[in-house]
Amino acid sequence: MDQPTDTSGRPRGGASGDTGLRPFLWRVLIVAGVGALTFLAWRAADALLLVFAGVLLAILLLRLTGIVRQWTGLGHGWGLGVVLAMIVLLAVGGGWLMGTTMAGQFGQLGSRLNEAVDALPDDVRTALSENAASAPWTSYLQSAAGHLVGFLSYLVIALFVGIYTAASPAVYRRGLELLVPRSGQARTREVLDASGDALWKWLQGQLLSMAVVGVLTTAGLMMLGVPAALALGIVAMVLEFIPLIGPFLAAAPAVLIAFAQSPTLAIWTALLYLAIQQVEGNVIMPIAQKRVVHLPPVITIAAITAGGLLFGILGMFLATPLAVLMLVLVNLLYVEDRLGRKRRFPE
């Protein structure tokens, strides 16, 4: 049977066929575009993480600049200049005052670790020796040096990203707003403000915890007589940036060094780190959490594990603030906008 035709001779239903095909093509294009963006984000993950680290630094600089402007009445540019000058003076002055001590401390830390390895039981040292035979220690040192150089280069890049972002925040903020339709730009500003506030609150709590842990660790190790106490305290302070997992990583070299002196000292050192974490978790953080963002432990562990497996050490360091950001976005864009609920999680 012949297909019915219209007055122009075209088959009837052709227009409806085209109408049904176009939405399908748009869906295909959207899926392909999302897939392409996901692939590009995966390939550029390190660069995106560095940008995020720079944004964290920019938030810190902007908040400090706001404090300076309130005290002095300076403009934004001059206020930022004062903040940067103070940071440089602190870094240079602290490095000059403690440079010799720090060099000696970290040199002592390396030698003490070697002594601690030599003091291990024979079967453990035999296993380490067999492992070293298959993979010489020089390869580990070269790998560690390469990671250190890479970390320092990442730090420099994040530093410049943070400074340039803090110098002209309105430019980048306006750029993000222009990526959404005009009807959604007001909501975009609300989301950006809420994200910045949450990350700043998280930074406040994290910096407070790092300072307390560093001071208590150094003082406690000095009282116990553990060598390289200052260097171990700095290691504990830096690794405190990685919640839950960082304290265990910081305690391992201290306990190993103490074990080289005596097993009893190793036990006291382990108890010291445990006590410091109890003080940090039960005294410092409850005080800080009155103003800071608190993540449930399961989310924190999952974020750190995923960040480490997917992106290495940089991913572990930035996993928690990324989780904070994602939690804020889920609360605002899904719980509030999509579900229409005003209650946010966690409270």
C-alpha positions in Angstrom: 0.0 0.0 0.0 1.3 3.5 -0.9 2.2 5.8 1.9 -0.2 8.8 2.2 1.2 12.1 0.9 0.3 15.7 1.5 -0.4 18.3 -1.2 3.3 18.9 -1.8 4.0 15.2 -2.4 5.9 14.6 0.8 5.0 11.6 3.0 2.6 12.5 5.8 4.2 12.2 9.3 7.7 13.3 8.0 7.6 16.4 10.1 6.7 14.5 13.2 9.5 12.0 12.4 12.0 14.9 12.3 10.5 16.3 15.5 11.1 12.9 17.3 14.6 12.6 15.9 15.8 16.0 17.0 15.4 15.4 20.8 17.2 12.1 20.4 20.1 13.8 18.7 20.2 16.5 21.3 20.4 13.8 24.0 23.2 12.1 22.2 25.1 15.4 21.9 24.6 16.2 25.6 25.8 12.8 26.7 28.8 13.1 24.4 29.6 16.5 25.7 29.4 15.4 29.3 31.6 12.5 28.5 34.1 14.7 26.8 34.2 17.2 29.7 34.6 14.3 32.1 37.5 12.9 30.1 39.2 16.3 29.9 38.7 16.9 33.6 40.3 13.5 34.3 43.3 14.3 32.1 43.6 17.7 33.7 43.0 16.6 37.2 46.4 17.8 38.6 45.9 21.2 37.0 42.3 21.5 38.5 43.6 20.4 41.9 46.3 23.1 41.7 43.7 25.7 40.8 41.6 24.6 43.8 44.6 24.8 46.1 45.2 28.3 44.7 41.5 29.2 45.4 41.9 28.0 49.1 45.0 30.3 49.4 43.1 33.1 47.8 40.3 32.8 50.3 42.8 32.9 53.1 44.5 36.0 51.6 41.2 37.7 51.0 39.9 37.2 54.6 43.2 38.4 56.0 43.1 41.4 53.7 39.6 42.2 54.9 40.9 42.2 58.5 43.8 44.6 57.6 41.4 46.9 55.7 39.1 47.1 58.8 42.0 48.1 61.0 43.7 50.5 58.6 41.1 51.7 56.2 43.4 50.8 53.2 42.1 49.9 49.8 42.0 46.3 48.6 45.3 46.4 46.7 47.3 48.0 49.6 45.7 45.7 52.1 46.7 42.7 50.1 50.2 44.1 49.8 50.4 44.4 53.6 49.2 40.8 54.1 51.8 39.5 51.5 54.6 41.6 53.1 53.7 40.2 56.5 53.8 36.6 55.3 57.1 37.1 53.5 58.6 38.8 56.7 57.4 35.9 58.8 58.7 33.3 56.4 62.1 35.0 56.0 62.4 35.9 59.6 61.4 32.5 60.9 63.7 30.8 58.4 66.6 33.0 59.4 66.0 32.5 63.1 65.4 28.8 62.9 67.2 27.8 59.8 70.3 26.4 61.5 68.2 24.6 64.1 65.8 23.2 61.5 68.6 22.0 59.3 70.2 20.2 62.3 66.9 18.8 63.4 66.0 17.3 60.1 69.6 16.0 59.7 69.2 14.4 63.1 65.9 13.0 62.1 67.4 11.2 59.1 70.3 9.8 61.1 67.9 8.7 63.9 65.7 6.9 61.5 68.6 5.0 60.2 69.5 4.0 63.7 66.0 3.0 64.4 66.0 0.7 61.4 69.2 -0.9 62.6 67.6 -1.5 66.0 64.7 -3.4 64.5 64.6 -7.2 65.1 66.8 -9.3 62.8 64.0 -10.9 60.8 62.5 -7.4 60.1 65.9 -6.1 59.0 66.4 -9.2 56.8 63.1 -8.5 55.1 64.1 -4.9 54.6 67.5 -5.9 53.2 65.9 -8.4 50.8 63.6 -5.7 49.6 66.4 -3.2 49.3 68.3 -5.8 47.2 65.5 -6.0 44.7 64.9 -2.2 44.8 68.0 -0.3 46.0 67.6 2.5 48.5 69.0 4.9 45.9 65.9 4.4 43.8 63.7 5.3 46.8 65.8 8.4 47.4 65.6 9.4 43.8 61.8 8.8 43.8 61.4 10.8 47.0 63.5 13.7 45.6 61.4 13.7 42.5 58.2 13.9 44.5 59.7 16.7 46.6 60.6 18.7 43.6 57.2 18.1 42.1 55.5 19.1 45.4 57.5 22.3 45.5 56.6 23.2 41.9 53.0 22.5 42.7 53.3 24.8 45.7 54.7 27.6 43.6 52.0 27.3 41.0 49.3 27.3 43.7 50.9 30.3 45.3 50.7 32.4 42.1 47.2 31.2 41.4 46.2 32.3 44.9 47.9 35.7 44.7 46.4 36.6 41.3 43.0 35.4 42.3 43.1 37.4 45.5 44.3 40.5 43.6 41.3 40.6 41.3 38.5 38.3 42.8 35.7 40.2 41.0 37.1 39.4 37.6 37.0 35.6 38.2 33.7 35.8 40.1 32.1 37.6 37.2 33.5 35.0 34.8 31.8 32.2 36.7 28.5 34.1 36.8 28.6 34.6 33.0 28.7 30.8 32.5 25.1 30.5 33.6 21.9 32.1 32.2 21.0 35.5 33.4 18.1 34.1 35.4 20.4 31.9 37.5 23.2 34.5 38.1 21.7 35.6 41.4 21.6 32.0 42.7 25.2 31.6 41.4 26.3 34.5 43.6 24.6 32.9 46.6 26.3 29.6 45.9 29.7 31.3 45.5 29.3 33.2 48.8 28.2 30.1 50.7 31.1 28.0 49.3 33.6 30.7 50.2 32.3 31.0 53.7 32.3 27.2 54.2 35.9 26.9 53.0 37.0 29.8 55.1 35.4 28.3 58.2 37.1 24.9 57.4 40.4 26.7 57.0 40.0 28.4 60.4 39.4 25.1 62.2 42.2 23.3 60.3 44.8 25.9 60.9 43.9 26.0 64.6 44.2 22.2 64.9 47.5 22.2 63.0 49.0 24.9 65.3 47.8 23.1 68.5 49.1 19.7 67.3 52.5 21.1 66.3 53.1 22.9 69.6 51.9 20.0 71.8 53.8 17.4 69.8 57.1 19.4 70.0 56.7 20.1 73.7 55.7 16.6 74.5 58.6 15.0 72.6 61.1 17.4 74.2 59.8 16.4 77.6 60.2 12.7 76.8 63.7 13.3 75.4 62.9 12.0 71.9 65.5 13.3 69.4 64.6 15.7 66.6 61.5 16.9 68.5 61.1 20.1 66.6 61.3 18.4 63.2 58.8 15.7 64.3 56.5 18.5 65.6 56.6 20.2 62.2 55.9 16.9 60.5 52.9 16.4 62.8 51.6 19.9 62.1 51.8 19.5 58.3 50.2 16.0 58.3 47.4 17.2 60.5 46.1 18.9 57.3 45.0 15.3 56.4 42.3 14.5 59.0 42.2 11.0 60.6 45.0 9.5 58.5 47.6 12.2 59.0 48.2 11.7 62.7 49.0 8.0 62.2 51.5 8.9 59.5 53.1 11.5 61.7 53.3 9.1 64.7 55.1 6.4 62.8 58.6 8.0 62.5 58.5 9.3 66.1 57.7 5.9 67.5 60.4 4.3 65.4 63.0 6.8 66.6 61.9 6.4 70.2 62.1 2.6 69.8 65.8 3.0 68.8 66.3 4.5 72.3 64.2 2.0 74.2 60.9 0.1 73.9 59.6 1.9 76.9 60.2 5.3 75.3 58.4 4.1 72.2 55.4 3.2 74.2 55.4 6.6 75.9 55.7 8.3 72.6 52.8 6.4 71.1 50.7 7.3 74.2 51.8 11.0 73.7 50.4 11.0 70.2 47.2 9.3 71.3 46.7 11.9 74.1 47.3 14.8 71.7 44.7 13.5 69.3 42.3 13.1 72.2 42.9 16.7 73.2 42.5 17.8 69.6 39.4 15.8 69.0 37.6 16.4 72.3 38.7 19.8 73.4 40.0 21.9 70.4 37.7 20.8 67.7 34.4 21.2 69.8 35.5 24.8 70.5 36.4 25.4 66.8 33.2 23.7 65.5 31.1 26.4 66.9 32.2 28.4 63.9 33.7 25.9 61.5 32.3 23.3 59.1 32.3 19.8 60.5 32.2 16.8 58.1 30.9 13.4 59.2 33.8 10.9 59.7 32.6 8.5 57.0 32.5 11.3 54.4 36.0 12.4 55.5 37.5 8.9 55.2 35.8 8.2 51.9 37.1 11.5 50.5 40.7 11.0 51.6 40.7 7.4 50.4 39.3 8.4 47.0 41.6 11.4 46.7 44.7 9.3 47.5 43.8 6.5 45.1 42.8 8.7 42.2 45.2 11.7 42.5 48.0 10.7 44.9 49.3 12.8 47.8 47.9 16.0 46.3 44.5 14.4 46.3 44.8 13.4 49.9 45.8 16.9 51.0 42.8 18.5 49.2 40.3 15.8 49.7 38.7 17.3 52.8 38.1 20.8 51.5 36.8 19.3 48.2 34.4 17.3 50.3 33.3 20.5 52.1 32.7 22.2 48.8 30.7 19.3 47.4 28.6 19.1 50.6 27.7 22.8 50.2 26.8 22.3 46.5 24.7 19.3 47.2 22.9 21.2 50.0 22.2 24.3 47.9 21.7 22.9 44.4 20.0 19.6 45.2 18.5 19.6 48.7 17.2 23.2 48.5 16.7 23.8 44.8 15.7 20.3 43.7 13.9 18.9 46.7 12.7 22.2 48.1 14.0 21.5 51.7 15.6 24.2 53.8 17.2 21.9 56.3 20.8 21.4 55.5 23.1 18.5 56.4 25.2 18.4 58.5 23.7 21.0 60.9 
